[in-house]
Amino acid sequence: MSLLSLPMPRLGHLRRADPVLALVAVFFLTLAVFWPDQALDSLGFVADSFLWLLPFLAVSVLLAGWLRAAGADRAIAAITDRSPAVMILLAAAAGAFSPFCSCGVVPIIAALLAAGMPLGPVMAFWLASPVMDPEMFILTAAAIGPGFAVAKTAAAFAIGLAGGGLAHGLVRASRLTGSLRPGIGGCGSGCGATAEEPKLRWAVWREPARLRVLFREAWQAAFFLGKWLLLAFALESLMAAYLPPGLVASVLGDDNGFAIPLAAAIGVPAYLNGYAAIPVVAELMRLGMAPGAAMTFMVAGGITSIPAAAAVLAVVRLPVFALYVAMALAGALAAGYAYQFVA
């Protein structure tokens, strides 16, 4: 059989190629061409790391699928008719345990604001949600430690509570008027669903339709998490091989008084993804990164990563966006200093 007779890949398949998996492939192809020994070492490192984390990954994606299939995400978005303080408290708590990432939460907050929910509770949910979710908690506890995961969850709740309270106060003082950009919202057919009473069914195995949702959501979560973890472990393999421990300790270690603010400054542009950051930060802490700096990096990057910030800026007015960024950075710094004190 000649080479010309072999089936060639279609360009449509290339256009649909996942960019993260494509980046992983380019990473290993580059190593194979220029540093073949390191390519083999990195492959072994990625395989070992992924296999070690696989049981925790399985638990996390099944949990995510179960929450979606049970209707827990719709319940989170249905906080209505409460006093402002209770609404903000519930929204911060819901955000700290919600399964939404920094970009995924943007359509939710747009729908809530368009449906008339006050900015205070929306801001509380908005700030808390990207910092932690059930999947991230399990993976963080496994890779970094349960104490770090609990502290990060507490930080998510506290930042949401503070941000929601401040937003509510500014709205009452007429310092913030209007949240969404012109043309954003307009409810449409989907907005009304946020005001409906969600039908929670925790026993999803009793309904075939919900069971299908569970497996579909679990598979999508597994693919999403898996590709980012592959990229993270690939980068971590180079960090373990070439990053001098003394450099990390000197720049982001306990002896540098500016380690926590520096971690906040680095976290915004350098943050790839909440799940990808977990093994990277675990490796940086092993190399000497201060606990408080690690906390600040993950909180600041989770809320204000460039993709998330761009999505937020496209939806809300500039004063609301400025408040969102300011509360995120202030909360990240406060969380870092608090964790550094107790760690």
N, C-alpha and C positions, 0 to 999 in steps of 0.2 A: 504493500500500500504506500503510495507516495504521500509526501507532506501536503501536497495541494488537495488531496482527496479527504484529508481529515476535516471533521466539522470545526468551523471557526466560531469563536464566541461572538455573540451579537452585541452590537454597540449599546443596545438598550439595557443589557445586563450590566455593562460597565457603568452606564449612567445611574443605574439603581444600586451600585455597590455601596455598602455602608462605609462612610468616610473614616470611622474609627477603626474598623477592621482593615480597611485599605492602608491606614497609617501604620498599623501593627505589621502588616505584610511588608510595607516599604522599610520599616525599621529593621526587620530580620533580613531582608534581601540586602540592605546596605551593609549590615554586619557581615553577612555571608561573603560579600564581595571584598570588603576591605579588612575585616577583622574576623576571619573564620573561626578562630579559637574562641573569641568572645561570643560569637553567634551560638556556638554549642553550649558555652557556659550559661548564656542568657536563656536559651531554650530549657535547659535543665532547671534553672532558677524559677522560671515561670511555671513549669510543670509541677515542681515541688510545692510552690506557694499556692497554686490553684487547687491542687489536690488536698492540701491541708485545710483550705478555706471552704471546700466544696460542701461539707455537711451543713455549715452555717449558712452558706448561700442557698441551699435547698430549703432550709427552714424559713429563711427570710422571704423567698419568692412565693412559697406556699402561703405564708401569712399575708403577703400583699394580695394574692389572688383571693383568699378567703374574705378579706376586708372589703374588696370591691364587690365580690359576688354577694356578700351579705347586705350590701347597701350602706356600709359604714361611711363611705365617702360622701354620699348624699346626705346622711345625717349630719355630718360635720358642716356642710354648707347650708343647713337649715336652721341656724340659730336665729330665732326671731322673737319679737314681742317680749323682751326682757328689759329690765332697768339697765342704763348704760354701764354701771359698774359690773353687774352680773354678766352682761353681754361681752364686755372686754375680758373678764376673767375666763368665761367659757371659751371665747375665741382663742385666747392665748393657750389655754390647755389643749383645745382641739388642734391648734396649729403644731404644738410640740409633739403630737402623736399622729399627725396626719401623714398620709402616704404621698404627699405632693413635693416635687422638687422646686427649685427657685424659678425655673421657667414654666413648669407645669402649673404653678399656682396662679400665674398671671391671668389666664382666662377665668379662673374661679373668682378672683377679686374684681375683675371687670364686670362679671355678671352680678355679683353681690352689690357693687356700687350702682350699677344700672338699675337694679331692682329696688333701690332705695335704702339699703342698709347703711347706717351711719359709718363715717370714716373711722371712728375709734375702734370698734370691734374688727372692722376689716383690716385696719393696720396691724392690730394685735395678731390676727391670724396670719397675715401676710409676712410679718417679720419672723414669727416663730416657725412657720411651716418649713422653710428650706433648711433650717439648721439640723433638724432631726426627724426621722420617721422610723417605723418599726424595723424595716430592713436595715437601715443605717445603724440603728442601735445594736442589733445583733452582730453585724460585721465589725463595728467599732469595738464592742466588748471583746470580740474574739481576737482582733488584731492588736489593739492598743491596751485594753483593759476595761473591766466593768466600771471602775471608778471614773475613768475618763468619760465613758458613755453616759453615766448618770449625771455627771457634772455638765456635760454638753446639753443634755435634755433639760436640766434646770436652767441653764443659760438661755435656751430657746424660750422657755416659759417666761423668764424674767424680762428678756428683751421685748417679747411680745406685749407683756403687761405694761411695761414702761412706755413703749411706743404707742400703744393704744390709748393709754391714759393721756399722754401729751397731745396726741392728735385730737382727742375729744375736747381737751381744754382749749386748744387753738380754734377749733370750730365754734365752741360756745362763745369765745371772745371775738368771733368774727375775723380772726386772723387768717383762716383758711376758708375760702368760699368756692365750691365746685371742685370736684376731684378728677373727673374724667375729661380727657381732651374732647373737643367738638367732633361729633361723628362717631365716637366710641360708645357702645352700649346699644341703645335702641332695642333692648330686650330681645325681640324676635321670639321664636317658638320655644327657645331653651330656657330663657330667664325665669319664666314662671315656675319652673320645676324647683327652683331653690326655695320657694315659699310653700311648697307642698310637703305634707307630712311623709317622710320617706318610710318605705315599708322594710323594716329590718327583719331579716331572716337569718339567724346565726346558723341554723341547721341546714346549710346549703346542700348537703348531700341528699336531702329529701326532694329536691326539685331539680330535674335534669337540666333545665335552662340555666339555673344558677351554677350548677356543677360545671357546665360548659364554660361559663364566664370565669370560674375559678381557674380552670386549666388554661384557658386562653390568656388570662391576665398573668398567671404564673409563668407561662412560656415567654410572654413579652417582657416581663420583669427579668427573667433569667437571661434573655438575650441582651437586654439593656445593661444589666449589671455585669454580665460576663465579658462583654466587649470592652467595657471601661476598665475592669479589673485586669484583663489581659494587657491593655496598654499601660496601666499603672505598674504591674509587675515587671513589664519589659523595661520601663524607665528605672524602676527600683533596682533591677539587676545591674545597670550601669552605675547607679549611685553607690551600690555596695562594692563595686569593683574599683571605682575611680575617685569617689568623693572623699577627700581627706577628713577623717573625724575631727581633727583639730580645727578645720575651717568652719564647720558647722557649730562647734562648741564656742569658737571665738565670736562668730557673728550673731548666732541665735541662742547661745548658751546662757547659763545663769550669771556668768561674770559680766555680761554686757547689759548695762542698765537700759539700753534702748532696744533690747531684743523684742519686747512685746510690741511697741509701736512699729518697729521694722517688719515684724511678722504681719501686722495689719496692712502695711503699705505693699508688701509682696503678695499678700493673699488675694487682692483684687485682680491684678493682671495675670498672676501665675496659676490661679485655681482652675483646674480642668473640670472637675465634677466631684460631687460629694463622696461618691463611692470610690472613684479613682484616687482621691486624696488620702483615703484611709491607710493603705499600705505604704504610700509615700511618706506620710507623716510618721507612721510607726518606724520606718527606717531612719528618718531624720532624728527622731527621739533616741533611737539606739546609738546614733552617731554623736549625740550631745545636745540636741535641741531642747531648750527649756520647756517644761510642761506648760507654763503660761503662754509662751510663744506659740506652741502647738495648738492650744485652745483658741487663741486669737486668730491664727491663720485659718483654721477650719471654720470658725464662726463668721469672720469677715468675708472670706472667700465664698462661703455658702450662700450668704445673703446678697452680696454685691458683686458676684462674678460678672465679667463683662457681658456674656450672653444674657444673663438675667437682667442686668441693669438696662441693657438696650431694649429688652422686651417691656420692661416696666415703663421706660421713658416714652415708648410708643403709645402707651395706654393712658397715663395720668398726666395731669398738669405739672409744670415745672416745680411749683412750691411743694406739692405733695411728693414728688420725686426727691427733692432736696431733703425733706424731712425723713423720708425712707432711708436715704444714704447716710444722713447724719446719725440717725438712731442705730443703724446697723453698725457703723464704725465705733460709735461710743459704746454700744453694747458689747461689741467684740473686745474692745480694750478693757472694759470693766470685767468681762468674763475671764480674760487672760490674767489680769492682776489678781482676781479673786482665786482662781485655780492655782496660780503660782504660790499664793499665800498658804493654801491648805494642802497642796500636794506634797 
